[in-house]
């Protein structure tokens, strides 16, 4: 795992040079603390800069930027290619392999470029990656990003300079960088807690979408803008539709056996490392499956890492500990206090150099920090929820909408407003008081949160709007962001959504296309790389994704339970009574903190004069939401957290 950046200037721009590349790369040094490298190409107009975290072939033979054997291709690359040894063997068998200088996957990728070409190589790569490669013969720069969006890649042209890199903080160090905040992207951020691709927080900068490649050329040395073509080399939508058109024909037991074999193959390939390796273990199904199979393949106890909370509502450390003891791992845990989490808040704008407000970013950072004291690589359970039906909304949303749609719209909206009129805290107190007489199916964790979601949902007029409300922190962010509108993305543009067989599968598909790369993958990448830790996600392997989309819905969701087939696989390694528990996730009780220990910090960021001066948010709307939250009314903590995260980012990067 590494980080890279670079730029390509037109002839009319200030000439590029080595020092700027080094300065840009230094901004992402945590992604690659082991070494740095910069080369200049095309009469010093093109600069490729790299920071290295040595994982495979830690010798100088794996250093970057790296040039191919013939000198045609020069690459900067971030990621891991898990089948690179098989690719090497295939090149050797066909007598088209170079004289190898080391055993890094970077050298393998370059050799494949020379033998097969860039596009043909992309179809053969199994792994996570983002790269920029210069083709000297065609005078073309190609950027590419892995199929599921595990690794980030930003790009854009400003003042005659094409900029690109793993993180915005590197691009911002170039002398030409003078980008404008995109108010539509900000509106989407307020709605969803992340900036959805292909947008970034800046108008002039985009994210390269997962599974895409970008070809960049200059038609003339003095033209102001490069010529750019953006094409998909793999399309998740097409893979989903193909899977639904060719469904798995065996029974669930056979599917579980096949998935176990496939997971074993994938995890085995991802355990290849020249540095210490471990696993995140939350005690949930996803990470437990990954860890159990790792332990099966390992000749010694696997290092596992988890964090717990001193608040029992959020603590899963006991479950993780029990699973670790049964599997036989070498388990390390940290019990987190509010002080741990609040100490991280001032660091968030540096860790996430684009506004990001998924509060689980804080515990994700802490578990990464914990793991980095012991290992350099960890495997994770990320991605399973979106392809095997893990989120609670997949269980309930279809049923709720089916019932709600039968109720006349005016009545439904009145019921929704009534649910929202009672604060979350009061709903929680009501359910706590009724707990002794409530049936078990109604004893929900954080009932106020769930009832407020239902209240918002009851006001929608279609399944698509219902889903959009379900995943939104606020239904009308345009009322908050001055001159902002919700931009078109897969969530709200039906033409980009896959044709699918059920509402549940449709939600899973949209989540996999949007929330997974732009929230989950971004969160884990930044939190881990801030600690110089590489994370690998077996569930995001193309073969597992494609297999999952062939499975019928009831292999994933049935009998009121999610991820049924993963439960079947895990039961081969761990007794069901150790993992058949409600999902908690990495929630953070920041709603209460904003009324308590974080109140002064928040108040300063939400001052009316400050809001007026910045000019991004309607001061009256923000102050009303803040006052309601302090008084225990409404459902505003997520909205306020998004505003607070943007303002802390603004203070760090724009002032």
C-alpha positions as CSV (number, residue, x, y, z in Angstrom):
1,X,0.0,0.0,0.0
2,X,1.3,3.4,-1.0
3,X,0.4,6.8,-2.2
4,X,1.2,8.7,-5.3
5,X,0.7,12.0,-7.1
6,X,1.8,13.9,-10.1
7,X,1.0,16.5,-12.7
8,X,1.4,17.2,-16.4
9,X,1.7,20.8,-17.5
10,X,1.1,22.3,-20.9
11,X,3.9,24.1,-22.7
12,X,2.4,27.5,-21.8
13,X,2.5,26.7,-18.0
14,X,5.3,27.1,-15.6
15,X,7.7,24.3,-16.2
16,X,7.3,21.3,-13.9
17,X,10.2,20.2,-11.7
18,X,11.3,17.6,-9.2
19,X,11.0,19.7,-6.1
20,X,7.2,20.3,-6.6
21,X,6.7,16.6,-6.9
22,X,8.6,15.9,-3.7
23,X,6.6,18.6,-1.9
24,X,3.3,17.1,-3.1
25,X,4.3,13.6,-2.1
26,X,5.4,14.7,1.3
27,X,1.7,15.6,2.1
28,X,0.8,11.9,1.9
29,X,3.9,10.5,3.6
30,X,1.9,8.4,6.0
31,X,0.7,6.4,3.1
32,X,4.3,5.5,2.4
33,X,6.7,6.2,5.2
34,X,9.5,3.8,3.9
35,X,10.7,5.8,0.9
36,X,10.0,8.5,-1.6
37,X,10.7,8.7,-5.3
38,X,10.1,11.3,-8.1
39,X,10.9,11.3,-11.8
40,X,10.3,13.9,-14.5
41,X,9.3,13.0,-18.1
42,X,8.3,14.6,-21.4
43,X,10.9,17.4,-21.3
44,X,10.2,17.9,-17.6
45,X,6.5,18.6,-18.1
46,X,5.3,15.4,-16.5
47,X,6.1,14.6,-12.9
48,X,5.4,11.2,-11.2
49,X,5.9,11.1,-7.4
50,X,5.5,8.2,-5.1
51,X,5.5,7.3,-1.3
52,X,6.2,3.7,-0.5
53,X,4.9,1.4,2.2
54,X,7.0,-1.7,1.6
55,X,4.8,-4.9,1.7
56,X,5.9,-7.1,-1.2
57,X,9.6,-7.1,-2.0
58,X,10.8,-4.7,0.6
59,X,14.2,-4.3,-1.2
60,X,15.1,-1.4,-3.6
61,X,13.9,-3.6,-6.5
62,X,10.3,-2.7,-5.5
63,X,10.9,1.0,-5.3
64,X,8.8,3.4,-7.4
65,X,8.4,5.2,-9.7
66,X,9.4,2.1,-11.7
67,X,10.2,1.9,-15.4
68,X,9.5,-1.2,-17.5
69,X,12.3,-3.4,-18.9
70,X,12.2,-1.7,-22.4
71,X,11.8,1.8,-21.0
72,X,8.4,2.3,-22.6
73,X,6.2,2.4,-19.5
74,X,6.8,4.4,-16.2
75,X,4.4,3.7,-13.3
76,X,3.4,5.0,-9.9
77,X,1.0,2.6,-8.2
78,X,-0.9,2.0,-5.0
79,X,-2.4,-1.3,-4.0
80,X,-1.8,-5.1,-4.2
81,X,-2.2,-7.5,-7.1
82,X,-3.0,-10.8,-5.5
83,X,-2.6,-12.9,-8.6
84,X,0.7,-11.4,-9.7
85,X,2.7,-14.6,-9.2
86,X,0.3,-16.4,-11.5
87,X,0.7,-13.6,-14.0
88,X,4.4,-13.9,-13.8
89,X,4.2,-17.7,-14.4
90,X,2.0,-17.1,-17.4
91,X,4.4,-14.7,-19.0
92,X,7.3,-17.1,-18.4
93,X,5.4,-20.0,-19.9
94,X,4.7,-17.9,-23.0
95,X,8.4,-16.8,-23.2
96,X,7.4,-13.2,-23.0
97,X,8.7,-12.4,-19.5
98,X,11.5,-9.9,-18.9
99,X,14.6,-10.6,-16.8
100,X,13.1,-10.1,-13.4
101,X,15.0,-7.7,-11.0
102,X,12.8,-8.5,-7.9
103,X,9.5,-10.1,-6.9
104,X,7.2,-7.0,-6.5
105,X,3.7,-6.9,-8.1
106,X,4.6,-3.5,-9.6
107,X,7.3,-5.1,-11.8
108,X,4.7,-7.8,-12.7
109,X,2.2,-5.2,-13.8
110,X,4.8,-3.4,-16.0
111,X,5.8,-6.6,-17.6
112,X,2.1,-7.3,-18.4
113,X,1.8,-3.9,-19.9
114,X,4.7,-4.6,-22.3
115,X,3.4,-8.0,-23.2
116,X,-0.3,-7.5,-23.4
117,X,-1.0,-3.7,-23.3
118,X,-2.7,-1.7,-20.5
119,X,-6.3,-2.5,-21.2
120,X,-5.8,-6.2,-21.6
121,X,-3.7,-6.2,-18.4
122,X,-6.5,-4.5,-16.4
123,X,-8.9,-7.4,-17.2
124,X,-6.4,-9.9,-15.8
125,X,-5.6,-8.1,-12.5
126,X,-7.2,-9.4,-9.3
127,X,-6.7,-7.0,-6.5
128,X,-7.0,-3.4,-5.3
129,X,-5.2,-0.7,-7.1
130,X,-4.9,2.8,-8.4
131,X,-2.1,3.8,-10.7
132,X,-0.8,6.3,-13.2
133,X,1.3,5.0,-16.1
134,X,3.1,6.9,-18.8
135,X,3.4,5.3,-22.3
136,X,6.4,6.9,-23.9
137,X,5.6,5.5,-27.4
138,X,2.1,7.0,-27.5
139,X,2.8,10.0,-25.3
140,X,-0.2,9.0,-23.2
141,X,-0.8,9.1,-19.5
142,X,-3.3,6.4,-18.2
143,X,-5.0,6.5,-14.8
144,X,-6.9,3.5,-13.6
145,X,-8.8,2.5,-10.4
146,X,-9.8,-1.0,-9.2
147,X,-13.2,-2.5,-9.8
148,X,-14.8,-1.9,-6.4
149,X,-13.1,1.4,-5.6
150,X,-10.9,0.2,-2.7
151,X,-8.1,2.6,-3.6
152,X,-8.7,6.4,-4.2
153,X,-7.7,8.5,-7.2
154,X,-8.5,12.2,-7.8
155,X,-7.8,14.2,-10.9
156,X,-8.5,17.5,-12.6
157,X,-7.1,20.3,-14.7
158,X,-6.3,23.8,-13.2
159,X,-4.6,26.6,-15.1
160,X,-3.2,24.4,-17.8
161,X,-1.9,21.7,-15.4
162,X,-3.4,18.2,-15.1
163,X,-3.2,17.1,-11.5
164,X,-3.7,13.6,-10.1
165,X,-3.1,11.7,-6.9
166,X,-4.3,9.4,-4.1
167,X,-5.5,12.3,-1.9
168,X,-6.5,15.9,-2.3
169,X,-3.9,17.1,0.2
170,X,-1.2,16.2,-2.4
171,X,-2.9,18.1,-5.2
172,X,-3.4,21.1,-2.9
173,X,0.4,21.5,-2.6
174,X,0.9,22.3,-6.3
175,X,1.5,26.1,-6.9
176,X,-1.4,26.2,-9.5
177,X,-4.0,24.8,-7.1
178,X,-6.8,27.3,-6.7
179,X,-10.0,25.3,-6.7
180,X,-13.5,26.4,-5.9
181,X,-15.8,24.6,-3.5
182,X,-18.6,22.8,-5.3
183,X,-21.8,23.8,-3.5
184,X,-23.7,20.9,-5.1
185,X,-21.1,18.4,-3.8
186,X,-21.4,20.1,-0.4
187,X,-25.2,19.7,-0.6
188,X,-24.8,16.0,-1.3
189,X,-22.3,15.8,1.6
190,X,-24.8,17.3,4.0
191,X,-27.4,14.8,2.9
192,X,-25.1,11.6,3.0
193,X,-22.1,12.4,5.2
194,X,-19.7,11.9,2.3
195,X,-19.1,13.4,-1.1
196,X,-20.4,11.0,-3.8
197,X,-18.3,10.2,-6.8
198,X,-17.5,11.3,-9.4
199,X,-17.6,14.6,-7.6
200,X,-15.1,15.9,-5.1
201,X,-15.6,18.9,-2.8
202,X,-13.9,21.0,-5.5
203,X,-15.5,21.9,-8.8
204,X,-12.3,21.4,-10.8
205,X,-11.4,18.0,-9.3
206,X,-13.1,14.7,-9.8
207,X,-12.8,11.2,-8.4
208,X,-12.1,8.5,-11.0
209,X,-14.9,6.0,-10.7
210,X,-14.3,2.4,-9.7
211,X,-13.5,0.1,-12.7
212,X,-12.6,3.0,-14.9
213,X,-9.5,4.1,-16.8
214,X,-8.6,7.6,-17.9
215,X,-6.4,8.3,-21.0
216,X,-4.8,11.8,-21.0
217,X,-3.0,13.4,-24.0
218,X,-2.1,16.9,-25.2
219,X,-3.0,17.6,-28.8
220,X,-0.4,20.4,-28.8
221,X,2.3,21.4,-26.4
222,X,0.7,24.9,-25.8
223,X,-3.0,23.9,-25.6
224,X,-4.6,25.0,-22.3
225,X,-6.5,21.7,-21.7
226,X,-5.5,18.1,-22.2
227,X,-7.7,15.6,-24.2
228,X,-9.3,13.1,-21.7
229,X,-11.2,9.9,-22.4
230,X,-12.9,8.1,-19.6
231,X,-14.0,4.5,-20.1
232,X,-15.0,1.5,-17.9
233,X,-12.9,-1.7,-18.1
234,X,-15.3,-3.4,-15.7
235,X,-18.8,-2.4,-14.8
236,X,-20.5,-3.5,-11.5
237,X,-23.9,-2.8,-13.0
238,X,-23.3,-5.2,-15.8
239,X,-21.8,-7.8,-13.4
240,X,-25.0,-7.5,-11.2
241,X,-27.3,-8.0,-14.2
242,X,-25.2,-10.9,-15.5
243,X,-25.4,-12.6,-12.2
244,X,-29.2,-12.2,-11.9
245,X,-29.5,-13.6,-15.5
246,X,-27.5,-16.7,-14.6
247,X,-28.6,-17.6,-11.1
248,X,-26.9,-20.2,-9.0
249,X,-28.8,-23.6,-9.4
250,X,-27.7,-25.5,-6.3
251,X,-29.2,-25.5,-2.9
252,X,-28.1,-23.2,0.0
253,X,-25.9,-25.9,1.6
254,X,-24.1,-26.3,-1.7
255,X,-23.7,-22.6,-2.2
256,X,-22.2,-22.3,1.3
257,X,-19.7,-25.0,0.5
258,X,-18.8,-23.3,-2.8
259,X,-18.5,-19.9,-1.1
260,X,-16.2,-21.5,1.6
261,X,-13.9,-22.8,-1.1
262,X,-13.9,-19.5,-2.9
263,X,-13.3,-17.5,0.2
264,X,-10.4,-19.8,1.2
265,X,-8.8,-19.3,-2.2
266,X,-9.2,-15.5,-2.1
267,X,-8.1,-15.1,1.5
268,X,-5.1,-17.4,0.9
269,X,-4.0,-15.1,-2.0
270,X,-4.5,-12.0,0.2
271,X,-2.3,-13.4,3.0
272,X,0.8,-13.2,0.9
273,X,3.1,-10.6,2.5
274,X,6.7,-10.0,3.3
275,X,5.7,-8.1,6.5
276,X,3.6,-9.0,9.6
277,X,-0.1,-9.6,8.9
278,X,-3.2,-9.7,11.0
279,X,-7.0,-9.2,11.0
280,X,-9.6,-6.8,12.3
281,X,-12.1,-8.9,14.4
282,X,-15.2,-7.1,15.6
283,X,-17.0,-10.3,16.6
284,X,-19.5,-9.8,13.8
285,X,-20.1,-12.4,11.1
286,X,-18.1,-10.7,8.3
287,X,-14.8,-10.3,10.2
288,X,-15.2,-13.6,11.9
289,X,-15.5,-15.5,8.6
290,X,-12.4,-13.8,7.3
291,X,-10.5,-14.5,10.5
292,X,-11.6,-18.1,10.8
293,X,-10.4,-18.9,7.3
294,X,-7.1,-17.0,7.9
295,X,-6.5,-19.1,11.0
296,X,-7.3,-22.3,9.0
297,X,-4.6,-21.3,6.5
298,X,-2.0,-20.1,9.0
299,X,0.6,-22.2,10.7
300,X,0.5,-20.0,13.8
301,X,-2.1,-17.9,15.7
302,X,-3.3,-15.0,13.6
303,X,-2.9,-11.6,15.2
304,X,-6.5,-10.1,15.6
305,X,-7.5,-6.6,16.7
306,X,-10.7,-5.2,18.1
307,X,-11.8,-2.2,20.1
308,X,-14.6,-2.0,22.6
309,X,-16.5,0.9,24.3
310,X,-17.1,1.6,27.9
311,X,-20.8,2.2,26.8
312,X,-22.5,-1.2,26.7
313,X,-24.9,0.0,23.9
314,X,-21.9,0.1,21.5
315,X,-19.6,-2.5,22.9
316,X,-18.9,-5.7,21.0
317,X,-15.5,-6.5,22.5
318,X,-16.8,-9.5,24.5
319,X,-18.1,-11.1,21.3
320,X,-14.8,-10.5,19.5
321,X,-12.9,-12.0,22.5
322,X,-15.1,-15.1,22.5
323,X,-14.7,-15.7,18.8
324,X,-11.0,-15.1,19.0
325,X,-10.7,-17.7,21.9
326,X,-12.6,-20.3,19.9
327,X,-10.7,-19.8,16.7
328,X,-7.4,-19.6,18.5
329,X,-6.0,-16.2,17.5
330,X,-3.5,-14.0,19.3
331,X,-6.1,-11.3,20.2
332,X,-5.4,-7.7,21.1
333,X,-8.1,-5.3,22.2
334,X,-8.5,-1.7,23.3
335,X,-11.4,-0.4,25.4
336,X,-12.2,3.1,24.1
337,X,-13.5,6.0,26.2
338,X,-15.1,9.2,25.0
339,X,-11.8,10.9,25.6
340,X,-10.1,8.6,23.1
341,X,-12.6,9.5,20.4
342,X,-12.8,13.2,21.2
343,X,-9.0,13.5,21.0
344,X,-9.2,12.4,17.4
345,X,-11.8,15.0,16.3
346,X,-9.2,17.8,15.8
347,X,-7.1,15.4,13.6
348,X,-10.0,14.4,11.3
349,X,-9.5,17.2,8.7
350,X,-5.9,16.0,8.2
351,X,-6.9,12.3,8.0
352,X,-9.8,13.0,5.7
353,X,-8.7,15.9,3.5
354,X,-12.2,16.0,1.9
355,X,-15.2,16.6,4.2
356,X,-16.2,13.2,5.7
357,X,-18.7,12.7,8.5
358,X,-19.3,9.0,9.0
359,X,-18.7,8.9,12.7
360,X,-17.4,5.4,12.6
361,X,-14.2,7.0,11.1
362,X,-13.0,7.5,14.7
363,X,-13.1,3.9,15.9
364,X,-11.8,2.8,12.5
365,X,-8.8,5.0,13.0
366,X,-8.3,3.7,16.6
367,X,-8.4,0.0,15.6
368,X,-6.0,0.8,12.8
369,X,-3.7,2.6,15.2
370,X,-3.9,-0.4,17.5
371,X,-3.1,-2.9,14.8
372,X,-0.1,-0.9,13.4
373,X,1.8,-1.4,16.7
374,X,1.9,-5.1,15.8
375,X,1.5,-5.6,12.0
376,X,1.7,-3.8,8.7
377,X,-1.2,-5.5,6.9
378,X,-4.7,-6.5,8.1
379,X,-7.6,-8.2,6.4
380,X,-11.1,-6.8,7.0
381,X,-14.7,-7.9,6.6
382,X,-15.7,-4.8,4.6
383,X,-18.0,-5.2,1.6
384,X,-20.0,-8.2,2.9
385,X,-23.0,-6.1,3.9
386,X,-23.6,-4.7,0.4
387,X,-23.3,-8.0,-1.4
388,X,-24.8,-10.5,1.1
389,X,-27.6,-8.3,2.5
390,X,-26.2,-7.2,5.9
391,X,-27.8,-3.9,6.7
392,X,-31.0,-3.8,8.7
393,X,-32.7,-1.7,6.0
394,X,-32.6,-4.7,3.7
395,X,-34.6,-6.7,6.2
396,X,-37.3,-4.1,7.0
397,X,-37.5,-1.5,4.2
398,X,-39.4,-3.6,1.7
399,X,-42.0,-4.7,4.3
400,X,-42.4,-1.2,5.7
401,X,-42.9,0.3,2.3
402,X,-45.4,-2.4,1.3
403,X,-47.5,-1.6,4.4
404,X,-47.0,2.1,4.2
405,X,-47.9,2.4,0.5
406,X,-51.4,1.0,1.3
407,X,-52.1,4.0,3.6
408,X,-53.3,7.2,1.9
409,X,-50.5,9.7,1.5
410,X,-52.0,12.5,3.7
411,X,-52.5,10.0,6.6
412,X,-49.1,8.5,6.1
413,X,-47.4,11.9,6.2
414,X,-49.3,12.9,9.3
415,X,-48.2,9.7,11.1
416,X,-44.6,10.4,10.0
417,X,-44.7,13.9,11.4
418,X,-46.2,12.6,14.7
419,X,-43.3,10.2,15.1
420,X,-40.8,13.0,14.5
421,X,-42.6,15.3,17.0
422,X,-41.4,13.1,19.9
423,X,-37.6,13.4,20.4
424,X,-35.4,10.3,20.1
425,X,-34.5,10.5,23.8
426,X,-38.1,10.4,24.8
427,X,-38.8,7.4,22.5
428,X,-35.8,5.7,24.1
429,X,-37.2,6.4,27.6
430,X,-40.6,5.2,26.6
431,X,-39.3,1.9,25.3
432,X,-37.1,1.5,28.3
433,X,-40.1,1.9,30.6
434,X,-42.2,-0.6,28.5
435,X,-39.3,-3.1,28.2
436,X,-40.6,-5.6,30.8
437,X,-43.9,-6.1,28.9
438,X,-42.6,-5.7,25.3
439,X,-42.2,-8.9,23.1
440,X,-38.6,-9.5,22.2
441,X,-39.1,-8.5,18.5
442,X,-39.9,-4.9,19.7
443,X,-37.0,-4.6,22.0
444,X,-34.8,-2.6,19.6
445,X,-31.4,-1.1,20.3
446,X,-31.7,2.8,20.0
447,X,-35.5,2.7,19.3
448,X,-35.7,6.5,19.0
449,X,-33.3,6.5,16.1
450,X,-35.3,3.8,14.3
451,X,-38.7,5.4,14.9
452,X,-37.4,8.8,13.6
453,X,-36.2,7.0,10.4
454,X,-39.6,5.5,9.9
455,X,-41.2,8.9,10.5
456,X,-39.1,10.4,7.7
457,X,-39.8,7.4,5.4
458,X,-43.6,7.6,5.9
459,X,-43.5,11.0,4.1
460,X,-42.1,9.7,0.8
461,X,-44.1,8.9,-2.3
462,X,-42.0,6.2,-4.1
463,X,-39.7,3.3,-3.2
464,X,-36.7,5.2,-4.7
465,X,-37.5,8.3,-2.6
466,X,-38.1,6.1,0.4
467,X,-34.6,4.5,0.0
468,X,-33.0,7.9,-0.6
469,X,-34.6,9.2,2.6
470,X,-33.5,6.0,4.4
471,X,-29.8,6.7,3.7
472,X,-29.9,10.4,4.1
473,X,-29.1,12.4,7.2
474,X,-31.6,15.1,6.1
475,X,-34.3,15.0,3.4
476,X,-33.9,18.6,2.2
477,X,-30.3,19.7,2.3
478,X,-30.9,22.3,-0.3
479,X,-32.7,24.3,2.4
480,X,-29.5,24.4,4.3
481,X,-26.8,25.0,1.7
482,X,-26.9,28.4,0.1
483,X,-27.1,28.1,-3.8
484,X,-26.7,24.3,-3.5
485,X,-28.6,21.5,-5.3
486,X,-28.4,17.7,-5.0
487,X,-26.2,16.5,-8.0
488,X,-27.1,13.5,-10.1
489,X,-25.6,10.2,-8.9
490,X,-26.7,6.6,-9.1
491,X,-28.9,7.2,-6.1
492,X,-31.2,9.7,-7.8
493,X,-30.6,9.0,-11.5
494,X,-32.6,5.9,-12.6
495,X,-30.8,5.6,-15.9
496,X,-27.6,4.6,-14.1
497,X,-29.2,2.0,-11.8
498,X,-29.1,-1.8,-12.7
499,X,-32.2,-3.7,-13.7
500,X,-32.9,-5.9,-10.7
501,X,-35.4,-8.5,-9.5
502,X,-36.4,-7.1,-6.1
503,X,-36.4,-4.0,-4.0
504,X,-33.9,-5.5,-1.5
505,X,-31.5,-6.4,-4.3
506,X,-32.0,-3.0,-5.8
507,X,-31.0,-1.3,-2.5
508,X,-27.9,-3.6,-2.2
509,X,-26.9,-2.8,-5.8
510,X,-27.2,1.0,-5.3
511,X,-25.3,0.8,-2.0
512,X,-22.5,-1.2,-3.7
513,X,-22.3,1.4,-6.4
514,X,-22.3,4.4,-4.1
515,X,-22.0,4.0,-0.4
516,X,-19.4,1.2,-0.5
517,X,-16.7,3.0,-2.5
518,X,-17.4,6.6,-1.4
519,X,-18.0,6.0,2.3
520,X,-16.8,2.5,3.5
521,X,-13.7,2.2,1.3
522,X,-12.8,5.9,1.7
523,X,-13.2,5.6,5.5
524,X,-11.0,2.5,5.9
525,X,-8.4,3.7,3.4
526,X,-7.8,7.1,5.1
527,X,-8.0,5.7,8.6
528,X,-5.6,2.9,7.9
529,X,-3.2,4.9,5.8
530,X,-3.0,7.6,8.3
531,X,-1.4,4.9,10.5
532,X,0.7,3.5,7.6
533,X,-1.3,0.3,7.7
534,X,-2.5,-1.7,4.7
535,X,-5.9,-3.2,4.8
536,X,-7.2,-5.8,2.4
537,X,-10.9,-6.7,1.9
538,X,-11.5,-10.3,0.6
539,X,-15.2,-9.7,0.1
540,X,-14.4,-7.1,-2.5
541,X,-12.6,-9.6,-4.7
542,X,-14.3,-9.7,-8.1
543,X,-14.9,-13.4,-7.9
544,X,-16.8,-13.2,-4.6
545,X,-18.8,-10.2,-5.8
546,X,-19.8,-12.0,-9.0
547,X,-20.7,-15.2,-7.1
548,X,-22.8,-13.3,-4.6
549,X,-24.9,-11.7,-7.3
550,X,-25.8,-15.1,-8.7
551,X,-27.3,-16.1,-5.4
552,X,-31.1,-15.9,-4.8
553,X,-32.2,-13.3,-2.3
554,X,-33.4,-15.9,0.3
555,X,-29.8,-17.2,0.5
556,X,-28.9,-13.8,1.9
557,X,-32.1,-12.6,3.6
558,X,-34.7,-14.9,5.1
559,X,-36.5,-15.7,8.3
560,X,-35.8,-12.2,9.6
561,X,-32.0,-12.7,9.4
562,X,-29.4,-11.2,7.1
563,X,-26.3,-12.8,5.5
564,X,-27.7,-16.3,5.8
565,X,-25.1,-17.9,3.6
566,X,-22.3,-16.2,5.5
567,X,-23.8,-17.6,8.8
568,X,-23.7,-21.0,7.1
569,X,-20.1,-20.6,6.2
570,X,-19.1,-19.3,9.7
571,X,-20.9,-22.2,11.4
572,X,-18.3,-24.5,9.9
573,X,-15.7,-22.8,12.1
574,X,-17.6,-21.3,15.1
575,X,-20.7,-22.5,16.9
576,X,-23.8,-20.4,16.0
577,X,-24.5,-19.4,19.6
578,X,-21.2,-17.4,19.5
579,X,-22.2,-15.2,16.6
580,X,-26.0,-15.1,16.4
581,X,-26.3,-11.7,17.9
582,X,-27.7,-8.3,16.7
583,X,-25.4,-6.2,14.6
584,X,-24.0,-3.1,16.4
585,X,-21.4,-1.6,14.1
586,X,-19.0,1.2,15.0
587,X,-21.6,3.8,16.2
588,X,-20.5,6.8,18.3
589,X,-22.8,8.6,20.7
590,X,-21.9,12.0,19.5
591,X,-25.5,13.3,19.9
592,X,-25.1,13.2,23.6
593,X,-21.5,14.6,23.4
594,X,-22.7,17.7,21.5
595,X,-24.9,18.5,24.5
596,X,-22.1,17.7,26.9
597,X,-18.3,17.6,26.6
598,X,-18.3,18.8,22.9
599,X,-20.8,21.7,23.4
600,X,-18.3,24.5,23.6
601,X,-16.3,23.2,20.6
602,X,-19.5,22.9,18.5
603,X,-20.9,26.3,19.6
604,X,-17.8,28.1,18.3
605,X,-18.1,26.3,14.9
606,X,-21.8,27.1,14.7
607,X,-21.7,30.8,15.7
608,X,-24.2,32.9,13.6
609,X,-21.5,35.5,12.7
610,X,-19.2,32.7,11.5
611,X,-21.9,31.1,9.4
612,X,-22.8,34.4,7.8
613,X,-19.1,35.2,7.0
614,X,-18.4,31.8,5.4
615,X,-21.6,32.0,3.3
616,X,-22.2,28.3,2.8
617,X,-25.1,27.5,5.2
618,X,-28.3,29.3,6.0
619,X,-27.5,30.6,9.6
620,X,-31.1,30.7,10.7
621,X,-31.6,27.0,9.7
622,X,-28.4,25.8,11.3
623,X,-29.0,27.8,14.5
624,X,-32.5,26.4,14.8
625,X,-31.3,22.9,14.4
626,X,-28.7,23.5,17.0
627,X,-31.1,25.0,19.5
628,X,-33.6,22.1,18.9
629,X,-30.8,19.6,19.5
630,X,-29.7,21.2,22.8
631,X,-33.3,21.2,23.9
632,X,-33.7,17.5,23.1
633,X,-36.2,18.2,20.3
634,X,-36.0,16.9,16.7
635,X,-33.6,14.6,14.9
636,X,-30.6,16.9,14.2
637,X,-27.3,15.3,15.5
638,X,-26.3,13.8,12.1
639,X,-27.1,17.0,10.3
640,X,-25.2,19.0,12.8
641,X,-22.2,16.6,12.7
642,X,-22.0,17.1,9.0
643,X,-22.0,20.8,9.3
644,X,-19.4,20.6,12.0
645,X,-17.2,18.3,10.0
646,X,-17.4,20.6,7.0
647,X,-16.5,23.7,9.1
648,X,-13.5,21.9,10.7
649,X,-12.4,20.9,7.2
650,X,-12.9,24.5,6.0
651,X,-10.7,25.9,8.8
652,X,-7.9,23.4,8.0
653,X,-7.8,23.6,4.2
654,X,-9.4,26.9,3.2
655,X,-8.4,29.5,5.8
